[in-house]
């Protein structure tokens, strides 16, 4: 951009003579402002900002023709919204609105572009306050902020930003990850949240360099330069550069860390890492997962917002209710002897939002359940993507939410969907084919029913068997391996394990002699019908028990065999909807019916089904979304009818009075015109496990618990007796 500026010019009416710029400096500054404004627009075709405008504003000139001019009709509304400006019919901003745009550009440019890119050409500033007053007026920056911007202090950067700063003076802060003493030079790997950068310290310039220890907190100032050829480190993004340190400060010293931070952490005792979690977080693998969680949270919020959902935060102090797990109870000081409960889910509140007239609700909600942990279930609290719709059907829910998973999969680096749209499989069919209600569909190996064949065999132990469920595995096993498999399955509850060997369809093993040729042919026929190819060396494993148990054990072994044979492609996400769950299931221990799943689900057939059909034959408008062997989401069409709601709880042993006592607010709400509604909850933490190949759910939390205890703070802990006295609580049992 060419200008006819004079060689010398004052900036602002109150600026002193000591604050002057050359034409070259003014042109450079004007160009920087223009380039910054240009870069923050969408593209070259979207917006053109007149360079003369910023030039005249910087030089103090008054030019009535200086206006931000927009070409065409490209994204005008979006640009205006971004700057908070109104656009005229002629495609221009008004004089009044122009100031808003310049304020944005000036602030951003002086804080970032101009300061960091051209420190050697920075304008000499007047200390009498003229330039400070001028820029304070147009940017709303404080005097201290403007002084810092115009000072000679090098720009402060993160380690990764040094890549773009070769040849520049910079400041950087971080923790000492590694120290290498090479005589007169000391090399330090400085780590911050973005990564690491190598510092080079000359002992002649930094005499205490060799006294700096691991995890010391430093501030270093120096020149970013290319490393000498042959000394690059291709393993890290900053491996081709280093900072030649001219000045360094120790901001804080550190004790020797309790474990090394330059390793994966897999060989470090987990309890030790969690006790010192604030140190463990410095490890790259942990930081990457924290950032990944942040990105998934942001993508999720954006998707739900763009698809018509309104985010609502529901209470964390609520009422205790029977929802499948123990509640965490919170005593009330004001209402002595009464308790809140931390929500197992926002179930009741989101349904009441639908009664209140909301169309689509969502929330990334914390949930609390006092249940035993496992590899895919965190102790205490977890998070779910909670959603609810009014005037919705089950199929409409499926069609609405499946694109969310498609978008997340597309945005991931190495995950793809097995199929889209997701298959819908009835619960009874899932148990028949896979044995478990959360099957892994990345491989076949379907269950086969061999009840009749085993009953007809010459083995008396199986002649009264209620059910025999089997799988075939494309592998030969040693006697020792089969003994190990049998023991593992006994730990799962199985009474035992029956097996045959197959070699090109020929039966072998100790059991084969008890099955005649006709029975063997019947078994092979059933295997082929389930998709098995009878060839090579194979093994049939079978379980005898009640149908649900035999199916469960065969399903568990199927999953183990999928791992053993490496049939589970880690890059594939195999989603499926499991539908038509039983509304009720028989509780052997309590000798009564209980809810099979969500107690708030609508029974198929409504009130009539509850009153005329046997509990075990009633299906619920309940569904699960499964993926790769995990239950990823659960939902239902809700029971929104007061009479049906009360009747459902009667079947599991609650009188109408008890139901109204526990759920009176919901029943009352349903009596005031509740719309048909439904929803679901996606396990956010499990979804992270699937997306990032994590085997232990604790790894997805910044501060996880182990066995319901947070080792870093020691929670839960005892509190002083005087605090308990205020709450009217007495601790019984062992102290």
MOFEN-V968262 format. One record per residue. N is the residue number from 1. RES is the residue in one letter. SS is DSSP state (~ for helix, > for strand, _ for the rest). Layout:
BEGIN
N:RES:SS + N:RES:SS
END
This chain:
BEGIN
1:X:_ + 2:X:_ + 3:X:_ + 4:X:_ + 5:X:_ + 6:X:_ + 7:X:_ + 8:X:_ + 9:X:> + 10:X:_ + 11:X:_ + 12:X:_ + 13:X:_ + 14:X:_ + 15:X:_ + 16:X:_ + 17:X:_ + 18:X:_ + 19:X:_ + 20:X:_ + 21:X:> + 22:X:_ + 23:X:~ + 24:X:~ + 25:X:~ + 26:X:~ + 27:X:~ + 28:X:~ + 29:X:~ + 30:X:~ + 31:X:~ + 32:X:~ + 33:X:~ + 34:X:~ + 35:X:~ + 36:X:~ + 37:X:~ + 38:X:~ + 39:X:~ + 40:X:_ + 41:X:_ + 42:X:_ + 43:X:_ + 44:X:_ + 45:X:_ + 46:X:_ + 47:X:_ + 48:X:_ + 49:X:_ + 50:X:_ + 51:X:~ + 52:X:~ + 53:X:~ + 54:X:~ + 55:X:~ + 56:X:~ + 57:X:~ + 58:X:~ + 59:X:~ + 60:X:_ + 61:X:_ + 62:X:_ + 63:X:_ + 64:X:_ + 65:X:_ + 66:X:_ + 67:X:_ + 68:X:_ + 69:X:> + 70:X:_ + 71:X:_ + 72:X:_ + 73:X:_ + 74:X:_ + 75:X:_ + 76:X:~ + 77:X:~ + 78:X:~ + 79:X:~ + 80:X:~ + 81:X:~ + 82:X:~ + 83:X:~ + 84:X:_ + 85:X:_ + 86:X:_ + 87:X:> + 88:X:_ + 89:X:_ + 90:X:_ + 91:X:_ + 92:X:> + 93:X:> + 94:X:_ + 95:X:~ + 96:X:~ + 97:X:~ + 98:X:~ + 99:X:~ + 100:X:~ + 101:X:~ + 102:X:~ + 103:X:~ + 104:X:~ + 105:X:~ + 106:X:~ + 107:X:~ + 108:X:~ + 109:X:~ + 110:X:~ + 111:X:~ + 112:X:~ + 113:X:~ + 114:X:~ + 115:X:~ + 116:X:~ + 117:X:~ + 118:X:_ + 119:X:~ + 120:X:~ + 121:X:~ + 122:X:_ + 123:X:_ + 124:X:_ + 125:X:_ + 126:X:_ + 127:X:_ + 128:X:_ + 129:X:_ + 130:X:~ + 131:X:~ + 132:X:~ + 133:X:~ + 134:X:~ + 135:X:~ + 136:X:~ + 137:X:~ + 138:X:~ + 139:X:~ + 140:X:_ + 141:X:_ + 142:X:_ + 143:X:~ + 144:X:~ + 145:X:~ + 146:X:~ + 147:X:~ + 148:X:~ + 149:X:~ + 150:X:~ + 151:X:_ + 152:X:_ + 153:X:_ + 154:X:_ + 155:X:> + 156:X:> + 157:X:> + 158:X:_ + 159:X:~ + 160:X:~ + 161:X:~ + 162:X:~ + 163:X:~ + 164:X:~ + 165:X:_ + 166:X:_ + 167:X:_ + 168:X:_ + 169:X:> + 170:X:> + 171:X:> + 172:X:> + 173:X:> + 174:X:> + 175:X:> + 176:X:> + 177:X:> + 178:X:> + 179:X:> + 180:X:> + 181:X:> + 182:X:> + 183:X:_ + 184:X:_ + 185:X:> + 186:X:> + 187:X:> + 188:X:> + 189:X:> + 190:X:> + 191:X:> + 192:X:> + 193:X:_ + 194:X:_ + 195:X:> + 196:X:> + 197:X:> + 198:X:> + 199:X:> + 200:X:> + 201:X:> + 202:X:> + 203:X:_ + 204:X:_ + 205:X:_ + 206:X:_ + 207:X:_ + 208:X:_ + 209:X:~ + 210:X:~ + 211:X:~ + 212:X:_ + 213:X:_ + 214:X:_ + 215:X:_ + 216:X:_ + 217:X:> + 218:X:> + 219:X:> + 220:X:> + 221:X:> + 222:X:> + 223:X:> + 224:X:> + 225:X:> + 226:X:> + 227:X:_ + 228:X:_ + 229:X:_ + 230:X:_ + 231:X:_ + 232:X:_ + 233:X:_ + 234:X:_ + 235:X:_ + 236:X:_ + 237:X:_ + 238:X:_ + 239:X:_ + 240:X:_ + 241:X:> + 242:X:> + 243:X:> + 244:X:> + 245:X:> + 246:X:> + 247:X:> + 248:X:> + 249:X:> + 250:X:> + 251:X:> + 252:X:> + 253:X:_ + 254:X:_ + 255:X:_ + 256:X:_ + 257:X:_ + 258:X:_ + 259:X:_ + 260:X:_ + 261:X:_ + 262:X:_ + 263:X:_ + 264:X:_ + 265:X:_ + 266:X:_ + 267:X:_ + 268:X:_ + 269:X:_ + 270:X:~ + 271:X:~ + 272:X:~ + 273:X:~ + 274:X:~ + 275:X:~ + 276:X:_ + 277:X:~ + 278:X:~ + 279:X:~ + 280:X:~ + 281:X:_ + 282:X:_ + 283:X:_ + 284:X:~ + 285:X:~ + 286:X:~ + 287:X:~ + 288:X:~ + 289:X:~ + 290:X:~ + 291:X:~ + 292:X:~ + 293:X:~ + 294:X:~ + 295:X:~ + 296:X:~ + 297:X:~ + 298:X:~ + 299:X:~ + 300:X:~ + 301:X:~ + 302:X:~ + 303:X:~ + 304:X:~ + 305:X:~ + 306:X:~ + 307:X:_ + 308:X:_ + 309:X:_ + 310:X:> + 311:X:> + 312:X:_ + 313:X:_ + 314:X:_ + 315:X:_ + 316:X:_ + 317:X:_ + 318:X:> + 319:X:_ + 320:X:_ + 321:X:_ + 322:X:_ + 323:X:_ + 324:X:_ + 325:X:_ + 326:X:> + 327:X:_ + 328:X:> + 329:X:> + 330:X:> + 331:X:> + 332:X:_ + 333:X:_ + 334:X:_ + 335:X:_ + 336:X:_ + 337:X:_ + 338:X:_ + 339:X:> + 340:X:> + 341:X:> + 342:X:> + 343:X:_ + 344:X:_ + 345:X:_ + 346:X:_ + 347:X:~ + 348:X:~ + 349:X:~ + 350:X:~ + 351:X:~ + 352:X:~ + 353:X:~ + 354:X:~ + 355:X:~ + 356:X:_ + 357:X:_ + 358:X:_ + 359:X:_ + 360:X:> + 361:X:> + 362:X:> + 363:X:> + 364:X:> + 365:X:> + 366:X:> + 367:X:> + 368:X:> + 369:X:> + 370:X:> + 371:X:_ + 372:X:_ + 373:X:_ + 374:X:> + 375:X:_ + 376:X:_ + 377:X:> + 378:X:_ + 379:X:_ + 380:X:> + 381:X:> + 382:X:> + 383:X:> + 384:X:> + 385:X:> + 386:X:> + 387:X:> + 388:X:> + 389:X:> + 390:X:> + 391:X:_ + 392:X:_ + 393:X:_ + 394:X:~ + 395:X:~ + 396:X:~ + 397:X:~ + 398:X:~ + 399:X:~ + 400:X:~ + 401:X:~ + 402:X:~ + 403:X:~ + 404:X:~ + 405:X:~ + 406:X:~ + 407:X:~ + 408:X:~ + 409:X:~ + 410:X:~ + 411:X:~ + 412:X:_ + 413:X:_ + 414:X:_ + 415:X:_ + 416:X:> + 417:X:> + 418:X:_ + 419:X:_ + 420:X:_ + 421:X:_ + 422:X:_ + 423:X:> + 424:X:> + 425:X:> + 426:X:> + 427:X:~ + 428:X:~ + 429:X:~ + 430:X:~ + 431:X:~ + 432:X:~ + 433:X:~ + 434:X:~ + 435:X:_ + 436:X:_ + 437:X:_ + 438:X:_ + 439:X:_ + 440:X:_ + 441:X:_ + 442:X:_ + 443:X:_ + 444:X:_ + 445:X:_ + 446:X:_ + 447:X:_ + 448:X:> + 449:X:> + 450:X:_ + 451:X:~ + 452:X:~ + 453:X:~ + 454:X:~ + 455:X:~ + 456:X:_ + 457:X:_ + 458:X:_ + 459:X:_ + 460:X:~ + 461:X:~ + 462:X:~ + 463:X:_ + 464:X:_ + 465:X:_ + 466:X:_ + 467:X:_ + 468:X:> + 469:X:> + 470:X:> + 471:X:> + 472:X:> + 473:X:> + 474:X:_ + 475:X:_ + 476:X:_ + 477:X:_ + 478:X:_ + 479:X:~ + 480:X:~ + 481:X:~ + 482:X:~ + 483:X:~ + 484:X:~ + 485:X:~ + 486:X:~ + 487:X:~ + 488:X:~ + 489:X:~ + 490:X:~ + 491:X:~ + 492:X:_ + 493:X:_ + 494:X:_ + 495:X:_ + 496:X:_ + 497:X:_ + 498:X:> + 499:X:> + 500:X:> + 501:X:> + 502:X:> + 503:X:> + 504:X:_ + 505:X:_ + 506:X:> + 507:X:> + 508:X:> + 509:X:_ + 510:X:_ + 511:X:_ + 512:X:~ + 513:X:~ + 514:X:~ + 515:X:_ + 516:X:_ + 517:X:~ + 518:X:~ + 519:X:~ + 520:X:~ + 521:X:~ + 522:X:~ + 523:X:~ + 524:X:~ + 525:X:~ + 526:X:~ + 527:X:~ + 528:X:~ + 529:X:~ + 530:X:_ + 531:X:_ + 532:X:_ + 533:X:_ + 534:X:_ + 535:X:_ + 536:X:_ + 537:X:> + 538:X:> + 539:X:> + 540:X:> + 541:X:> + 542:X:> + 543:X:> + 544:X:> + 545:X:_ + 546:X:_ + 547:X:~ + 548:X:~ + 549:X:~ + 550:X:~ + 551:X:~ + 552:X:~ + 553:X:~ + 554:X:~ + 555:X:~ + 556:X:~ + 557:X:~ + 558:X:~ + 559:X:~ + 560:X:~ + 561:X:~ + 562:X:~ + 563:X:~ + 564:X:~ + 565:X:_ + 566:X:_ + 567:X:_ + 568:X:_ + 569:X:_ + 570:X:_ + 571:X:_ + 572:X:> + 573:X:> + 574:X:_ + 575:X:> + 576:X:> + 577:X:> + 578:X:> + 579:X:> + 580:X:_ + 581:X:_ + 582:X:> + 583:X:_ + 584:X:> + 585:X:> + 586:X:> + 587:X:> + 588:X:_ + 589:X:_ + 590:X:_ + 591:X:_ + 592:X:> + 593:X:> + 594:X:> + 595:X:> + 596:X:_ + 597:X:_ + 598:X:_ + 599:X:_ + 600:X:_ + 601:X:> + 602:X:_ + 603:X:> + 604:X:_ + 605:X:_ + 606:X:~ + 607:X:~ + 608:X:~ + 609:X:~ + 610:X:~ + 611:X:~ + 612:X:~ + 613:X:_ + 614:X:_ + 615:X:~ + 616:X:~ + 617:X:~ + 618:X:_ + 619:X:> + 620:X:> + 621:X:_ + 622:X:> + 623:X:> + 624:X:> + 625:X:> + 626:X:> + 627:X:> + 628:X:_ + 629:X:_ + 630:X:> + 631:X:> + 632:X:> + 633:X:> + 634:X:> + 635:X:> + 636:X:> + 637:X:> + 638:X:> + 639:X:_ + 640:X:_ + 641:X:_ + 642:X:~ + 643:X:~ + 644:X:~ + 645:X:~ + 646:X:~ + 647:X:~ + 648:X:~ + 649:X:~ + 650:X:~ + 651:X:~ + 652:X:_ + 653:X:_ + 654:X:_ + 655:X:_ + 656:X:~ + 657:X:~ + 658:X:~ + 659:X:~ + 660:X:~ + 661:X:~ + 662:X:~ + 663:X:~ + 664:X:~ + 665:X:~ + 666:X:~ + 667:X:~ + 668:X:~ + 669:X:~ + 670:X:~ + 671:X:_ + 672:X:_ + 673:X:_ + 674:X:_ + 675:X:_ + 676:X:_ + 677:X:> + 678:X:> + 679:X:> + 680:X:> + 681:X:> + 682:X:> + 683:X:> + 684:X:~ + 685:X:~ + 686:X:~ + 687:X:~ + 688:X:~ + 689:X:~ + 690:X:~ + 691:X:~ + 692:X:~ + 693:X:_ + 694:X:_ + 695:X:_ + 696:X:_ + 697:X:~ + 698:X:~ + 699:X:~ + 700:X:~ + 701:X:_ + 702:X:_ + 703:X:_ + 704:X:_ + 705:X:_ + 706:X:> + 707:X:_ + 708:X:_ + 709:X:> + 710:X:> + 711:X:_ + 712:X:_ + 713:X:_ + 714:X:_ + 715:X:> + 716:X:_ + 717:X:_ + 718:X:_ + 719:X:_ + 720:X:_ + 721:X:~ + 722:X:~ + 723:X:~ + 724:X:~ + 725:X:~ + 726:X:~ + 727:X:~ + 728:X:_ + 729:X:_ + 730:X:_ + 731:X:_ + 732:X:_ + 733:X:_ + 734:X:_ + 735:X:_
END
